[in-house]
Amino acid sequence: MNAEERKKYWKENLRYVAILLSIWFVVSYGFGILLVDVLNEIRVGGFKLGFWFAQQGSIYVFVVLIFVYVRLMNKLDKKYNVHE
């Protein structure tokens, strides 16, 4: 892989990381702290939705985002022929 391709590869990688971390930030900070009062008006399974996001939702979203990142990186590795 030449320098140009490496630069494109890392640019795409950083874009993925920025997008996924932004999603996690919105879910954990936005839903769990800033919008907790609004979301607490909604009940899911007897629990207030804002409380659920603050306690468990952000963790679940983070785990899902890890799997999404793995899938995106596998596709990116194949695109730039750097897969195992």
Residue, then its C-alpha position, 0 to 999 in steps of 0.5 A: m500500500n502506498a502513502e496515498e492509499r494509507k492516507k485514504y485508509w486512515k481518513e476513512n477509519l477516523r471518520y468511522v470512529a468519529i461517527l460511532l463515538s458521536i452516536w455513543f456520546v448522544v446516547s450516553y450524555g444526551f439521552g442519559i443526562l440532558l434529555v433524561d426528564v423528557l425520556n422519563e415520560i416514556r415507560v418501557g417494561g415499567f421503567k422510565l426510558g431516561f433512567w434506562f438509558a442512563q443505567q443500561g442503554s448507553i452500555y448496550v449501545f456501546v457494545v453494539l457500536i463495537f460490533v458495527y466498528v468491527r464490521l466496518m473495519n473488516k470491509l475497509d481492510k478488504k477494500y484496501n487489501v490489508h486484511e489478514 
